Amino acid sequence: MTRDGPMIHPYIPNSVPAIKEQMLQEIGVNDIEEFYEDIPTELRLTGLMNLPPPFLSEIELRRHVEGLLARNRTADEVLSFLGAGCYQHQVPAVCDEINQRGEFLTAYAGEPYDDHGRFQALFEYTSMMGELLNMDVVNVPTYDGFQAAATSLRMASRLTGRPEALVCGTIGRDKLSKIRDYCQRAMEIRLVPYDPKTGLMDLKSLRAMISDRTAAVYFENPSYLGFVESQGDEIAALAHEHGAVCVVSVDPISLGVIAPPADYGADIVCGDIQPLGIHMQYGGGHGGFIATRDEERYVMEYPSRLFGIAPTRVPGEYGFGDVAYERTSFAQREKGKEWVGTAAALWGITAGVYLALMGPQGMVEIGEGIMARTYYAMARLAEIQGVRVPLFHAPHFQEFVVNLDQTGKTVAEINRALLARGIFGGKDLSREFPELGQSALYCVSEVHQQRDLDRLAEALEEVVR
């Protein structure tokens, strides 16, 4: 409200009182309050919200928002070695060009009256992901890789009728929190210890913990802490020996140089497509994938949409659409096995563009380039007195743990000093993994040049001196 009457926003539609009144008459109510009759009075806010005065012009609002955004320091302005699930990769211009096209920009759920290739684009994406993963069936993307991991475990629980999942102890604590929240009504999540020297899953502990209650054994490859889990075939064999499902989360950009999980026994593969041509988007550019063999018992447990190809009535013509739509919550509503709403379909289309552009050889080259940079960075940092890297004796891809205990400084102190020199240091692991002491997770990708890695080494040596 203003002193002279009701607020009419010049850039918010339908804020004119006469238009509001017309809308109320059209739907047969006298007052907006009638819409909220079902909400108990004690739960409703009756006064004004504690908000600042509104901006009455678009330019004022734009300046305010841009001022807030300007307070951020982005990876475009600062040399960044942050990863831990959201990665700075090169995004080819064609990815942005395609995902900003009108027919794709609102690539949502539901059935549009005229589909300008969205179903086909997503079918092509899932087909290329299937080739990359050596799996038959891939879903239309879920919200993110966290949800994909949690859903994969729920699928395993329904498949086996069992109430427990054994999860690698090196899992990131944010993802673990999401999995526990998502699975709490259906299954117990138990962490399997890891070898303190290699980071690999402790197979002796796994053998002691697995039982006929275990629905799934879950691990990540590469792991959250950057090393490659080289015992994948043994872990899968142990899971299968006890009638459990083997679930593996994988970074898809690693699959040009690391064997896909299906090759060493995974039954369900999941992960996040953010590395495939998608900007970090302040942490928002994520989409989760789930992949399985083309077996009915697996397919019917997917809660998310699956797109397939089929011939039309016109000879030689094909169409694209839902497979087994009746199993989804779109069809079953409250009786669905899991609720699936908004899909990250736009990111699926974007990842499809990236995979088509890269091709098999491109994926090999980017994987090799990342590994070469990773090992160069580890070698340079290992030269610094008091810096222990890599912390784990295992192969690494893209990320590695740097221990800083012998420097006498905390990761937080070191990261502040690096930031003053225009560098984002590694993610502080001291709260997530206190047993690792003052350790940080550093990430290196194809965007880093040799001079960037040398600059990091020189700055870190200066900071810890």
Secondary structure as UniProt FT lines:
FT   TURN            3..4
FT   TURN            10..11
FT   TURN            13..14
FT   HELIX           17..27
FT   HELIX           32..36
FT   TURN            37..38
FT   HELIX           41..43
FT   HELIX           58..69
FT   TURN            70..71
FT   TURN            75..77
FT   STRAND          79..80
FT   TURN            84..85
FT   HELIX           93..99
FT   HELIX           102..105
FT   HELIX           118..133
FT   STRAND          137..138
FT   HELIX           145..160
FT   STRAND          164..168
FT   TURN            169..170
FT   HELIX           173..183
FT   TURN            184..186
FT   STRAND          188..192
FT   TURN            196..198
FT   HELIX           203..209
FT   TURN            212..213
FT   STRAND          214..220
FT   TURN            224..225
FT   TURN            230..231
FT   HELIX           232..241
FT   TURN            242..243
FT   STRAND          245..249
FT   HELIX           252..254
FT   TURN            255..257
FT   HELIX           261..264
FT   STRAND          268..272
FT   TURN            274..277
FT   HELIX           281..283
FT   STRAND          288..292
FT   HELIX           296..299
FT   TURN            300..301
FT   STRAND          307..311
FT   TURN            315..316
FT   STRAND          318..322
FT   HELIX           325..327
FT   HELIX           329..332
FT   HELIX           333..335
FT   HELIX           345..382
FT   TURN            385..386
FT   STRAND          399..403
FT   HELIX           405..407
FT   HELIX           411..420
FT   TURN            421..422
FT   STRAND          423..424
FT   STRAND          427..428
FT   TURN            430..432
FT   HELIX           434..436
FT   STRAND          439..443
FT   TURN            446..447
FT   HELIX           450..464
//
